[in-house]
């Protein structure tokens, strides 16, 4: 198996609100359920050249690890009956450290426990959404589906620190745009934490690749990357 596979995380999602409602109601009928409505700036298809390369690179790369905050949102191909029935997708969390999704990406809706049975009956009658439809292949578990998906990927380019920094900046820019109602001091604290985490990631990556023959080159590269990061965060701070 490729190195680091056990540390990568996938969060199953659905692109169908009725399916989401089914899962929020179908289990623990005595407890309230919740639906999380996500809004992301982009998502990738399994057939996208970018995401195919991205997956293979972060699983096999012996040089640069993926930055743990650069999560990716993917839609599944509909080659499997269960995935098709569930309009399935997933959020992929790379890296060796888990980082929760910023709350600006989602809204949380509570489903009262007393309403669950009625909602399930309505979904069945109105949309034919029930256990038989949601799980057409009970012998196929999600783990098998994901392993098959991962085994079909191919690689065309290496993961590198520059691309991870760029992805991080794209995420931060979006999060700042979506956080315009927050107080300035709260946003500045957010930027300080993001900057600290990114600088630590870059420093660790360069340290892992450092050796006596390339020590000066790595030092120069580190200075350039730190300068880029500091300048970008200075710009973000001035724009708040």
Secondary structure, DSSP 8 states (H G I E B T S, - for coil): --TTGGG-EEEEEES-HHHHHHHHHSS-TTS-EEEEEE--S--EETT-HHHHHHHHHHHH-SS----TT--EEEE--S-SHHHHHHTEEEEEE-SSS-----GGGEEEEEE-GGGHHHHHHHHHHHH--SHHHHTS-TT--HHHHHHHHHHT----S---HHHHHHHHHHHHHHHHHHTTTS-HHHHHHHHHHHHHHHHHHHHHHHHHH--TTTHHHHHHHHHHHHHHHHHHHHHHHHH-
